[in-house]
Amino acid sequence: MSKSKMAISCSRASDLHGQCARASAINVTTALLLAAGTGTRLQPLTLDAPKCLTEVGGIPILERLVNNLRVQGFKRLVVVIGHLGERIQEFLQQYAGDMRVDYVINPDYRTTNNIYSLWLAREQIREPFLLVESDLVFEPWMLDDILQPDKMAISNIRPWMNGTTVRLGSAPGLKRHVTAFCKGGDICSDARQYKTVNLYSLSLNSWSKIAERLSHHVSEGRLGEYYEVVFAEMVADGTLSFEAVFFDADRWYEIDTRVDLRAAENLFARPRSIASRSPSHSLGITEPVVTVA
């Protein structure tokens, strides 16, 4: 091969490599929000309003979430609804802006858990996406590092936190690799654990595998479980892999109870400092188009 032809060939290979690199770096622009639950632990606030419309600092949780997604350039929002779902639809008609909004209805929201809600969304989601639970309050910039597929948000543990935790790899190059999920209250090992934030970005390949595993659980009638059971199984057997993204433990809150709500009110009433946005600090270690599925 002549030097000129070799140069052209190398140039084409370089261009192809660059195109692949750019394709792999494309951020997700679809979010899946699980919002079907009854929010029993927040009663009486949730007797006549869905949990995600609970206000924190005078702003509904859902409004904060939608604003965070819009700031990050999200184009589509898929929402699984159940309890007082029409209230969510009415709200998003006003606040979703130019995001397309699609709905999945969970008719069995009173007797099933979020594993079933996630499974119901399998026909609506055919692209990489961000999985979000509807009781989270956080700053929009905290999404910066989780917008590429197969990442999950974790946090250093604070006294208020409970529920599922994860372990990370210890080998060089794997210190952000999630190696195991640990159910709330269990002690998996002596290794340091981190709290799951319930935010996951998923590639289409990962989602295909997850949907298949979800279907097995649903066919076995295991509808009262959390989807994290599936994630834990798949991480353990090597069929699912996540890179951890650290959330500042003092700038997010999961609101399950009225105690949580009061704490979140106090947290998000604090002045926002420049330091709270620095990467080193956070590591600490038009109208919407609406369709119904």
Backbone hydrogen bonds, N-H to C=O, Kabsch-Sander energy under -0.5 kcal/mol:
donor,donor_aa,acceptor,acceptor_aa,energy
6,M,2,S,-2.6
7,A,3,K,-2.2
8,I,4,S,-2.1
9,S,5,K,-2.6
10,C,6,M,-2.7
11,S,7,A,-2.3
12,R,8,I,-2.5
13,A,9,S,-2.4
14,S,10,C,-2.6
15,D,11,S,-2.6
16,L,12,R,-2.7
17,H,13,A,-2.7
18,G,14,S,-2.5
19,Q,15,D,-2.5
20,C,16,L,-2.5
21,A,17,H,-2.6
22,R,18,G,-2.6
23,A,19,Q,-2.4
24,S,20,C,-2.5
25,A,21,A,-1.0
26,I,23,A,-1.2
28,V,147,L,-3.3
31,A,76,R,-2.1
32,L,130,L,-3.1
33,L,31,A,-0.5
33,L,78,V,-3.2
34,L,32,L,-0.5
34,L,132,V,-2.1
35,A,33,L,-0.8
35,A,80,V,-2.2
42,L,39,G,-2.0
43,Q,40,T,-1.7
45,L,42,L,-1.6
47,L,44,P,-1.7
53,L,50,P,-2.0
54,T,51,K,-2.0
56,V,59,I,-2.8
57,G,55,E,-0.5
59,I,56,V,-1.1
61,I,54,T,-2.2
62,L,52,C,-2.8
64,R,60,P,-2.0
65,L,61,I,-2.4
66,V,62,L,-2.8
67,N,63,E,-2.4
68,N,64,R,-2.4
69,L,65,L,-2.3
70,R,66,V,-2.6
71,V,67,N,-2.4
72,Q,68,N,-1.2
73,G,70,R,-1.5
74,F,69,L,-2.4
75,K,29,T,-2.6
76,R,29,T,-2.1
77,L,100,R,-3.2
78,V,31,A,-3.0
79,V,102,D,-2.7
80,V,33,L,-2.7
81,I,79,V,-0.7
81,I,104,V,-2.6
82,G,35,A,-0.7
83,H,36,A,-2.3
85,G,82,G,-1.7
87,R,84,L,-1.4
88,I,84,L,-0.9
89,Q,85,G,-2.1
90,E,86,E,-2.3
91,F,87,R,-2.1
92,L,88,I,-2.6
93,Q,89,Q,-1.8
94,Q,90,E,-0.8
94,Q,91,F,-0.9
95,Y,91,F,-2.0
96,A,92,L,-2.2
99,M,96,A,-1.9
100,R,75,K,-3.0
101,V,289,V,-2.6
102,D,77,L,-2.5
103,Y,291,T,-2.5
104,V,79,V,-2.6
106,N,81,I,-3.0
106,N,104,V,-0.5
109,Y,106,N,-1.1
111,T,108,D,-1.3
112,T,108,D,-0.9
113,N,223,L,-3.1
115,I,225,E,-1.5
116,Y,113,N,-1.4
117,S,113,N,-1.1
118,L,114,N,-2.5
119,W,115,I,-1.7
120,L,116,Y,-2.3
121,A,117,S,-0.9
121,A,118,L,-0.7
122,R,119,W,-1.7
123,E,120,L,-0.6
124,Q,121,A,-0.8
125,I,121,A,-1.6
126,R,124,Q,-0.7
129,F,202,L,-1.8
130,L,30,T,-2.3
131,L,129,F,-0.6
131,L,200,Y,-3.9
132,V,32,L,-3.0
132,V,130,L,-0.5
133,E,198,N,-1.0
134,S,34,L,-1.5
136,L,133,E,-0.9
137,V,253,Y,-2.3
139,E,251,R,-0.7
142,M,139,E,-1.3
143,L,140,P,-1.8
144,D,141,W,-1.6
146,I,143,L,-1.8
147,L,144,D,-0.6
150,D,201,S,-1.3
151,K,201,S,-1.0
152,M,243,E,-2.1
153,A,199,L,-2.4
154,I,245,V,-2.7
155,S,195,K,-1.8
156,N,247,F,-0.5
161,M,158,R,-1.9
165,T,182,C,-2.6
166,V,194,Y,-2.6
167,R,180,A,-2.3
168,L,192,R,-0.5
169,G,174,L,-0.9
169,G,177,H,-2.1
174,L,171,A,-2.4
177,H,174,L,-1.6
178,V,176,R,-0.5
178,V,242,F,-2.4
179,T,167,R,-2.4
180,A,167,R,-1.1
182,C,165,T,-3.2
186,D,183,K,-2.2
188,C,186,D,-0.6
194,Y,166,V,-2.3
195,K,155,S,-2.4
196,T,164,T,-1.9
197,V,153,A,-2.1
200,Y,131,L,-1.9
201,S,151,K,-3.0
202,L,129,F,-3.1
207,W,203,S,-2.5
208,S,204,L,-2.1
209,K,205,N,-1.7
210,I,206,S,-2.6
211,A,207,W,-2.9
212,E,208,S,-1.7
213,R,209,K,-2.0
214,L,210,I,-3.0
215,S,211,A,-2.1
216,H,212,E,-1.3
217,H,213,R,-1.8
218,V,214,L,-2.7
219,S,215,S,-2.5
220,E,216,H,-1.3
221,G,218,V,-1.8
222,R,217,H,-2.6
223,L,221,G,-1.6
225,E,222,R,-0.6
229,V,226,Y,-1.9
230,V,227,Y,-0.7
231,F,227,Y,-1.9
232,A,228,E,-2.8
233,E,229,V,-2.0
234,M,230,V,-2.4
235,V,231,F,-2.5
236,A,232,A,-2.1
237,D,233,E,-2.0
238,G,234,M,-0.5
238,G,235,V,-0.6
239,T,234,M,-1.6
240,L,234,M,-1.4
243,E,150,D,-1.8
244,A,176,R,-3.9
245,V,152,M,-2.5
247,F,154,I,-3.1
251,R,248,D,-2.2
253,Y,137,V,-2.1
255,I,135,D,-2.8
255,I,253,Y,-0.5
256,D,254,E,-0.8
258,R,41,R,-0.6
261,L,257,T,-1.9
262,R,258,R,-2.1
263,A,259,V,-2.2
264,A,260,D,-2.8
265,E,261,L,-2.3
266,N,262,R,-1.9
267,L,263,A,-2.5
268,F,264,A,-2.7
269,A,266,N,-0.7
270,R,267,L,-1.1
273,S,271,P,-0.6
277,R,274,I,-1.6
278,S,275,A,-1.5
282,S,278,S,-2.2
283,L,279,P,-1.9
284,G,280,S,-1.3
284,G,285,I,-0.6
290,V,288,P,-0.6
291,T,101,V,-1.2
293,A,103,Y,-3.4
